[in-house]
């Protein structure tokens, strides 16, 4: 990793520590190892970044981070399924990670949701009153949505259009002082 600023030539003064690589044999081991590394980094007071795989790696993080954190999910999907493809063994899947975060009692806000919101997720959003925490990235121009009737689980005013103040509303939806950015790319 380069540690010089290319514009000034000065050396980066922030120390970076790699706690190691996880090379698990299976999903359970990945979660256990992620939890171990997460606890170690957080106990050391480090600004912690977890990279890798799909974001089911966050399952290991959930036991390590303190309560009172808001997970801000930048994702095209809600990932609020109870499990993946109706199999209980898939409850820690990438498609169910936001549900696991919710189960652990963490606050969440979603930014950039655009597709694959299934019936199970729609019901969950309605039951839990989460519609004000979801900010959508529309796939069509604003005129398309003008006469659309929005379902109760989706707020028209939470559509992310340039200049409509939705970004500020998304920030205001975060109630916690501490935030974990969960970015799915």
Buried (B, 14 or more C-beta within 10 A) or exposed (E): EEEEEEEEEEEEEEEEEEBEEBEBEEBEEBBBBBBBBBBBBBEEEEEBEBEEBEBBBBBBBBBBBEEEBBBBBBBBBBBBBBBBEEEEEBBBBBBBBBBBBBEBEBBBBBBBBEEEBEEBBBEBBBEEEBBEBBBBBEEEEEEEBEEEEBEEBBBEEBBBEEEEEBEEBBEEBBEBEEBBEBEBE
